[in-house]
Amino acid sequence: MKKPSDEQDDGGYDVGDLLGLGSHSVRKNYYPALQERIDELEQERNRYKWLFENALHGIFQANLRGGFVACNPAMARICGYPSPEDLKQRVIRLREQLFCSANEFDRIRQELLDEGSLSARETRLRRADHTPVHVAITLLRRPDLGPEVVEAFVADITERVQARQKLEQLNADLERRVGERTEALQNANVGLRYQIEEREKVERELVVAMEAAREANRSKDKYLAAASHDLLQPLNAARLMISALQDSSLPEQETRMVHQVHRALEGAEDLLADLLDISKLDQQAMKPDLVFTDVAALVRGLGDEFEAVAANAGLTFRVRTCPVLVKTDQRMLIRILRNLLSNAFRYTREGGVLMALRTRGKTLRVEVWDTGVGIAEDKLRDIFTEFHQLLPRGTGGRQGVGLGLAIVERMVRILGYDIDVASRPERGSRFVLSLPLEPALVRPGLAPVAGPERLPVGFDGVRVLVIDNEPAVLESMQVLLQRWGCSVLTARDETLALALLGAGEGAPDVILADYHLDHERTGCEAITAIRRVAGQDIPAAIVSADRSDDTRQVLRARHLPILNKPVKPNRLRALLTSLLGTSG
């Protein structure tokens, strides 16, 4: 096979002819080195031709003032032409037919003339269908081939440009979203600051309102204390007067009227006491004072108290106790059980009432059973609502105002106990108070249990000093105590009481003083002054309408017993008996 260099056209000359060598044998015999070099050059030319035609990037040679001199297939593909020959034939002016922008071409041409080359310049070329294609073009001037002849390498960067445009769009979208979020955040911050300001304003208003509420509660407490004192004082005087009349010999009709007035005053007293207690419980102003208490003795005392109630109603009344010790607020526990018993007797017309103590493990159950009219199951919880009364058939209509069990429920809650009720209409009811037992390995000193006592008929010759700033109370106390055989001295304040002692009246056997006296003085101060002047520890007690816990704590610290107004005669008798017993 002949090499391309061996082929020659008719009338043509080959390299050997130009060198004066007319035959192969001559060349082979006299110029072997030259022929070997020619073969190497031919192989190199073929290699470059193969690379040119099969390159992935476009390669062309062109005149900037005209069109293509040569181009490879890749260049034709980039520009959308079927073959390099077609590209060369159709694009005869690079400036107008190949470059999308004539101005861009002029800038590239000028830079080549000035610099001689440029590398990877991004631009757009016009395809055969007149659509743009993004390319990166590297150009080199070839002044040896002509003043504006260039050689170029062209890379299609459409995907890269699209990716960059997409990234730019994503960045733009991200910046837009960041802007929107920033604006939303700023708006949210403005709204939040407004809310914070409004909340701070509301909190300030709430603080003011809470302080106003506390001040209102304090005012209410003061009002209740004043109301209890002012309302109970005349009621106390009336009760004492009625008690004095009951001890008198009166005609039958007058005796019946006195008894009716006594019952009316007793009802008013109970109602007022309930209202004051429910108000204190709702304000959480009543705090438990826990002491070790012999519940059996307490229950027996209540049993003695309600024996007369049972006898008047024609009912049986039984009490079952067992030795048991609890730590409780004695006053609250007595009030709870007294209200349960009162409720049982109120709604029982025949049969009886039972109060029993039972222990279950570490729990004491105080049970109150009755054979009354009973309560429907769907009404069991309603009975603990204030001013709510069930009026079942056979109860005789409305009785009381419906505060007894409401007070029970609140006191039970304050003490942390449980109360349960079960009932069957027309059969009766059972109330169960559950409270924790105290370990009884070592019995502590027990608080004395308040309750009815077996009292003497009179107190002949006992000198009693009564101090109260209400003239009606002084008069009624004097009348009642004198009917009991006492020698009674009365004074409206500490100064008058000391004047009586200075006038030679001598020291009294017992002092009964109201707590709140005129000019912001107290009965405690009056008792202390009288004891100091008399030079002896005269038995004394406070008789007051003030039922506050603060007052009780003050009197306990001074070891002074208290009897709340309105004064019940049997409790006054018990108090006098106790005071005279301690003096002996």
C-alpha positions in Angstrom: 0.0 0.0 0.0 1.4 3.4 -0.9 1.7 6.1 1.5 0.1 9.5 0.8 3.5 10.9 0.4 4.3 8.3 -2.3 1.3 9.3 -4.3 1.8 12.0 -6.9 -0.4 13.6 -9.5 0.5 13.8 -13.1 3.0 16.6 -13.6 3.6 16.8 -9.8 6.8 16.6 -7.9 7.5 14.8 -4.7 10.0 15.6 -2.0 12.6 13.4 -3.8 12.2 15.1 -7.1 12.6 18.5 -5.4 15.9 17.3 -3.8 17.1 15.9 -7.2 16.4 12.3 -6.3 14.4 10.7 -9.0 13.8 7.1 -7.8 13.0 5.2 -4.7 16.1 3.3 -4.9 18.2 6.4 -4.9 16.3 7.8 -1.9 16.6 4.5 0.0 20.3 4.2 -0.9 21.5 7.7 -0.4 19.0 9.4 2.0 17.6 6.9 4.6 17.6 9.3 7.5 15.6 11.9 5.6 13.0 9.3 4.6 12.6 8.2 8.2 12.0 11.7 9.3 9.4 12.2 6.6 7.6 9.1 7.8 7.5 10.4 11.4 6.1 13.7 10.2 3.4 12.0 8.3 2.4 9.9 11.3 2.3 13.0 13.5 0.1 14.8 10.9 -2.3 11.8 10.9 -2.5 11.8 14.7 -3.3 15.5 14.8 -5.9 15.1 12.1 -7.6 12.3 14.1 -7.6 14.4 17.3 -8.9 17.4 15.3 -11.8 15.4 13.8 -12.7 13.5 17.0 -12.2 16.2 19.7 -15.1 16.8 22.0 -14.6 20.5 21.9 -15.0 22.7 18.9 -11.8 23.7 17.0 -11.6 26.1 14.2 -9.3 28.4 12.2 -10.8 31.6 10.9 -10.2 35.0 9.6 -11.7 37.7 11.8 -12.6 39.7 8.8 -14.3 36.8 7.1 -15.3 33.3 7.9 -14.0 29.9 8.8 -10.8 28.5 7.2 -11.2 25.1 8.8 -13.4 23.6 11.6 -13.9 20.2 13.2 -17.2 18.2 13.5 -17.6 19.1 17.2 -17.7 22.8 16.2 -20.4 22.0 13.7 -22.4 20.2 16.3 -22.1 23.1 18.8 -23.4 25.5 16.2 -26.2 23.1 15.0 -24.8 22.3 11.5 -24.7 18.9 10.0 -21.1 19.0 8.9 -18.0 21.2 9.1 -18.3 21.9 5.3 -21.8 23.1 5.8 -20.7 25.4 8.6 -17.9 26.9 6.5 -20.2 27.4 3.5 -23.0 29.1 5.4 -21.0 31.2 7.9 -18.8 33.5 5.8 -18.9 36.4 8.2 -18.1 35.6 11.9 -19.2 39.0 13.1 -22.7 39.0 11.8 -23.4 35.2 11.4 -21.6 33.5 14.3 -21.6 35.8 17.3 -25.0 36.8 18.8 -23.6 40.2 19.7 -21.6 42.3 17.2 -20.4 44.5 20.1 -19.1 41.4 22.0 -17.3 40.3 18.8 -15.7 43.7 18.4 -14.4 43.7 22.0 -12.9 40.2 21.5 -11.3 41.2 18.2 -9.7 44.3 19.8 -8.4 42.3 22.8 -6.8 39.8 20.4 -5.2 42.5 18.4 -3.9 44.1 21.6 -3.0 41.0 23.6 -2.5 38.3 21.0 -4.7 35.8 22.9 -7.6 35.4 25.3 -8.6 32.4 27.4 -12.0 30.9 28.3 -14.0 33.9 27.4 -17.7 33.2 27.9 -19.9 34.4 25.1 -22.9 33.3 23.0 -22.8 32.0 19.4 -25.7 31.8 17.0 -26.8 28.3 16.0 -28.1 27.3 12.7 -31.7 27.7 14.0 -30.7 31.2 15.2 -31.0 30.2 18.9 -28.0 31.2 21.2 -25.6 28.7 22.6 -23.4 29.5 25.6 -19.7 28.7 25.0 -16.3 29.3 26.6 -13.9 30.3 23.8 -10.1 30.4 23.8 -8.5 32.4 20.9 -4.9 32.7 19.7 -3.7 35.1 16.9 -1.7 33.5 14.1 0.0 36.5 12.4 2.2 34.1 10.6 -0.8 32.9 8.6 -2.4 36.3 8.2 -2.9 39.6 10.1 -6.3 38.5 11.6 -6.1 34.8 11.4 -6.9 33.0 14.6 -7.2 29.5 16.0 -9.8 28.7 18.6 -11.0 26.1 21.0 -14.7 26.2 21.9 -16.5 24.4 24.8 -20.3 24.2 25.1 -21.1 25.5 28.6 -24.9 25.5 28.2 -25.4 23.1 31.1 -23.0 25.1 33.3 -24.7 28.3 32.4 -28.1 26.8 33.1 -26.9 25.4 36.4 -25.5 28.8 37.3 -28.7 30.5 36.3 -30.7 28.0 38.4 -28.3 28.6 41.3 -28.7 32.4 40.8 -32.5 31.9 40.7 -32.3 29.8 43.9 -30.2 32.4 45.5 -32.6 35.1 44.4 -35.5 33.0 45.8 -33.6 32.3 49.0 -32.9 36.0 49.4 -36.5 36.8 48.7 -37.7 34.2 51.2 -35.1 35.4 53.7 -36.3 38.9 53.1 -39.9 37.8 53.6 -39.0 35.8 56.7 -37.0 38.8 58.0 -39.9 41.1 57.4 -42.3 38.6 59.0 -39.9 38.2 61.9 -39.7 41.9 62.3 -43.5 42.2 62.2 -43.7 39.3 64.7 -41.1 41.1 66.9 -43.2 44.3 66.7 -46.3 42.3 67.6 -44.4 40.5 70.4 -43.2 43.7 71.8 -46.7 45.0 71.7 -48.0 41.9 73.4 -45.2 42.1 76.0 -46.1 45.7 76.6 -49.8 44.8 76.9 -49.0 41.9 79.2 -46.8 44.1 81.4 -49.7 46.6 81.4 -52.1 43.8 82.3 -49.7 42.5 85.0 -49.4 46.0 86.4 -53.2 46.3 86.4 -53.4 42.9 87.9 -51.0 43.8 90.7 -53.1 46.9 91.4 -56.3 44.8 91.3 -54.8 42.2 93.6 -53.7 44.8 96.0 -57.1 46.4 95.8 -58.6 42.9 96.4 -56.3 42.3 99.3 -57.3 45.7 100.7 -60.9 44.9 100.1 -60.4 41.6 102.0 -58.7 43.4 104.8 -61.6 45.9 104.8 -64.0 43.0 104.7 -62.3 41.3 107.6 -62.4 44.6 109.5 -66.1 45.0 108.6 -66.9 41.4 109.6 -65.1 41.8 112.9 -66.9 45.1 113.5 -70.2 43.6 112.3 -69.8 40.5 114.5 -69.1 42.7 117.4 -71.9 45.2 116.8 -74.5 42.6 115.7 -73.8 40.1 118.5 -73.6 42.7 121.3 -77.4 43.5 121.4 -78.2 39.8 120.6 -76.0 38.8 123.5 -77.8 41.3 125.8 -81.2 40.0 124.7 -80.2 36.3 125.2 -78.9 37.1 128.7 -82.1 38.9 129.6 -84.3 36.1 128.2 -82.2 33.6 130.2 -82.8 35.6 133.4 -86.5 35.7 132.6 -86.5 31.9 132.1 -85.2 31.5 135.6 -88.1 33.6 137.0 -91.5 32.5 138.0 -93.9 33.8 135.3 -97.5 33.0 134.3 -97.9 30.2 131.8 -98.6 32.4 128.9 -95.6 34.7 129.6 -93.4 31.6 130.1 -94.5 30.3 126.7 -93.7 33.7 125.1 -90.3 33.9 126.7 -89.6 30.4 125.5 -90.6 31.4 121.9 -88.4 34.6 122.1 -85.6 32.4 123.4 -85.9 30.1 120.4 -86.1 33.0 117.9 -83.0 34.6 119.4 -81.2 31.2 119.4 -82.0 30.8 115.7 -80.8 34.3 114.9 -77.6 33.6 116.8 -77.0 30.4 114.9 -77.7 32.1 111.6 -75.3 34.9 112.3 -72.6 32.6 113.5 -73.0 30.5 110.4 -72.7 33.5 108.1 -69.6 34.7 109.9 -68.0 31.3 109.8 -68.8 30.7 106.1 -67.3 34.1 105.2 -64.1 33.3 107.1 -63.9 29.9 105.5 -64.3 31.3 102.0 -61.6 33.9 102.7 -59.3 31.1 104.1 -59.1 33.3 107.2 -59.7 30.3 109.5 -56.5 28.4 110.2 -56.5 25.1 112.0 -55.0 25.0 115.5 -53.9 21.3 115.9 -53.7 19.9 119.4 -53.8 16.3 120.7 -57.5 15.6 121.5 -59.3 12.7 123.2 -62.1 12.3 120.7 -64.0 9.9 123.0 -64.3 12.6 125.6 -65.3 15.1 123.0 -68.0 12.8 121.6 -69.3 12.1 125.1 -69.6 15.8 125.7 -71.6 16.3 122.5 -73.8 13.3 123.6 -74.6 15.1 126.9 -75.4 18.3 124.9 -77.8 16.6 122.5 -79.6 14.4 125.2 -82.0 17.2 125.8 -82.6 17.7 122.1 -83.4 14.0 121.7 -85.7 14.0 124.7 -87.7 17.0 123.5 -88.0 15.4 120.0 -89.0 12.0 121.5 -86.1 10.3 119.7 -83.6 7.8 121.0 -80.0 8.9 121.0 -77.0 6.5 121.5 -73.3 7.2 121.6 -70.6 4.6 121.0 -67.0 5.5 121.8 -63.6 3.8 122.0 -60.3 5.1 123.3 -58.8 7.1 120.5 -56.3 10.0 120.1 -56.1 12.4 117.2 -54.3 15.7 116.5 -56.9 18.1 115.3 -58.4 21.5 115.7 -60.8 20.9 118.5 -63.0 23.8 117.8 -63.5 22.8 114.2 -64.1 19.2 115.0 -66.7 20.0 117.5 -68.4 22.3 115.0 -68.4 19.6 112.3 -69.9 17.0 114.6 -72.4 19.4 116.1 -73.7 20.4 112.7 -73.9 16.7 111.6 -75.9 15.9 114.8 -78.1 19.0 114.4 -78.8 18.0 110.8 -79.7 14.4 111.9 -82.2 15.5 114.5 -83.7 18.2 112.2 -84.8 15.7 109.6 -85.7 12.8 111.9 -89.3 12.5 113.1 -89.3 9.0 114.6 -86.7 6.4 115.5 -83.4 7.8 116.6 -79.8 9.0 116.0 -76.5 7.2 116.6 -73.0 8.7 116.9 -70.2 6.1 116.9 -66.4 6.0 116.8 -64.8 3.1 114.8 -61.2 2.5 113.9 -60.1 1.1 110.6 -56.3 0.6 110.5 -54.7 4.0 110.9 -58.1 5.8 110.3 -60.7 6.9 112.7 -64.3 7.0 111.5 -66.8 9.2 113.2 -70.3 8.0 112.1 -73.6 9.7 112.5 -76.6 7.6 111.7 -80.3 8.7 111.6 -83.6 7.2 110.7 -84.8 10.3 109.1 -86.5 11.1 105.7 -83.3 10.3 103.7 -81.9 11.9 100.6 -82.2 10.9 97.0 -79.0 9.6 95.4 -78.8 12.4 92.8 -79.0 15.0 95.6 -76.3 13.8 97.9 -73.6 16.2 96.8 -76.0 19.2 96.7 -76.5 19.1 100.4 -72.9 20.5 100.9 -73.8 23.7 98.8 -74.4 26.8 100.8 -78.0 28.1 101.1 -79.2 24.8 99.6 -81.8 22.8 101.4 -83.6 19.6 100.5 -87.2 19.7 101.7 -88.4 16.1 101.6 -91.9 15.2 102.6 -92.4 15.0 106.3 -89.8 17.6 107.3 -92.3 20.4 108.0 -91.0 22.8 105.4 -87.9 24.9 105.4 -85.7 24.7 108.5 -82.6 26.9 108.9 -80.8 28.5 105.9 -78.8 25.6 104.6 -75.3 26.6 105.9 -74.6 23.8 108.3 -73.3 21.2 105.9 -71.6 23.8 103.8 -69.6 24.8 106.8 -68.9 21.1 107.5 -67.6 20.6 103.9 -65.2 23.6 104.1 -63.9 22.7 107.6 -63.3 19.1 106.5 -61.3 20.4 103.5 -59.2 22.7 105.6 -58.4 19.9 108.0 -57.6 17.5 105.2 -60.2 14.9 106.2 -62.7 13.0 104.2 -66.5 13.0 104.6 -68.8 10.5 102.9 -72.6 10.3 102.9 -75.0 7.5 102.1 -78.7 7.7 102.3 -82.0 5.9 101.4 -85.2 7.9 101.1 -87.6 7.1 103.9 -85.0 5.0 105.6 -82.4 7.4 106.9 -78.8 8.7 106.3 -75.3 8.0 107.4 -72.5 10.5 107.5 -68.9 9.3 107.9 -66.0 11.6 108.9 -62.6 10.0 108.4 -59.5 11.4 110.0 -56.0 10.0 110.6 -55.1 8.4 114.0 -52.0 9.5 115.9 -49.6 6.8 117.3 -50.6 6.2 120.9 -47.3 4.6 122.2 -46.7 7.7 124.4 -49.8 9.7 125.2 -49.0 13.5 125.0 -50.8 16.0 127.2 -54.3 16.3 125.9 -56.1 19.6 125.4 -59.2 19.9 127.6 -62.3 19.1 125.7 -65.0 21.7 125.7 -68.4 20.5 126.4 -71.3 20.5 128.8 -70.5 20.0 132.4 -72.6 19.1 135.4 -73.1 22.5 136.9 -74.1 23.7 140.4 -77.4 25.5 140.7 -75.9 28.9 141.8 -72.8 30.8 142.9 -73.9 32.3 146.2 -71.6 35.1 147.3 -69.2 34.9 144.3 -67.9 38.4 143.5 -67.8 38.8 139.7 -66.4 41.9 138.0 -67.9 42.4 134.5 -66.1 44.9 132.1 -67.9 45.8 128.9 -68.4 49.0 126.9 -72.0 48.1 126.0 -74.4 49.2 128.8 -77.1 46.7 127.7 -74.6 43.9 128.0 -73.5 45.0 131.4 -77.1 45.2 132.6 -78.1 41.8 131.2 -75.0 40.1 132.6 -75.7 41.7 136.0 -79.3 40.5 136.1 -78.4 36.9 135.1 -75.4 36.6 137.4 -77.4 38.0 140.3 -80.1 35.5 139.8 -77.4 32.9 140.1 -76.5 34.3 143.5 -73.4 36.3 142.4 -72.4 39.7 143.7 -71.8 41.7 140.5 -69.6 44.7 139.9 -69.8 46.4 136.5 -67.5 48.8 134.7 -67.3 50.1 131.1 -63.5 50.3 131.0 -60.3 49.7 132.8 -60.3 53.1 134.5 -63.7 52.6 136.1 -62.8 49.1 137.1 -59.7 50.3 138.9 -61.8 53.1 140.5 -64.1 50.5 142.0 -61.2 48.7 143.6 -59.8 52.0 144.9 -63.2 52.8 146.4 -62.9 49.8 148.8 -64.9 47.3 146.9 -62.1 44.8 147.3 -60.7 42.3 144.7 -63.3 40.3 142.8 -63.3 36.5 142.7 -63.7 36.4 138.9 -63.2 38.9 136.1 -65.3 38.7 132.9 -64.0 41.3 130.4 -65.0 42.1 126.8 -62.0 42.0 124.4 -62.6 45.3 122.5 -63.1 48.2 124.8 -63.2 52.0 124.1 -60.2 54.0 123.1 -58.6 50.9 121.4 -58.0 49.3 124.8 -58.5 45.6 125.4 -59.9 43.4 128.1 -56.5 41.7 128.4 -54.9 45.0 129.4 -57.7 45.7 131.9 -57.3 42.2 133.5 -53.5 42.7 133.8 -53.9 46.2 135.4 -56.5 44.9 137.9 -54.3 41.9 138.8 -51.4 44.2 139.3 -53.3 46.6 141.6 -54.9 43.7 143.5 -51.6 42.0 143.9 -53.0 38.6 143.0 -53.7 36.4 140.0 -57.4 36.8 139.9 -59.2 34.1 137.7 -60.3 35.9 134.5 -61.8 35.2 131.1 -62.6 37.1 127.9 -66.3 37.3 126.7 -66.2 38.6 123.2 -67.9 38.6 119.8 -64.5 38.5 118.1 -64.1 35.0 116.6 -60.8 35.7 114.7 -57.9 33.3 114.9 -55.5 36.2 115.7 -57.5 37.1 118.8 -57.5 33.4 119.9 -53.8 33.2 119.6 -53.3 36.4 121.6 -55.6 35.0 124.4 -53.9 31.6 124.3 -50.5 33.3 124.8 -51.9 35.1 127.9 -53.6 31.9 129.1 -57.0 33.5 129.1 -60.0 31.4 128.2 -62.6 32.9 125.8 -66.4 32.7 125.6 -67.9 33.9 122.4 -71.0 36.1 122.3 -73.9 35.6 122.2 -73.3 33.9 125.5 -75.3 30.8 126.3 -76.1 30.5 129.9 -75.0 26.9 130.3 -71.6 27.7 128.8 -71.3 30.8 131.1 -72.0 28.5 134.0 -69.4 26.1 132.9 -66.8 28.9 132.5 -67.5 30.3 136.0 -67.2 26.8 137.4 -63.9 26.3 135.7 -62.5 29.6 136.8 -63.6 29.2 140.4 -62.1 25.6 140.3 -58.7 27.0 139.2 -58.7 29.6 142.0 -59.1 26.9 144.7 
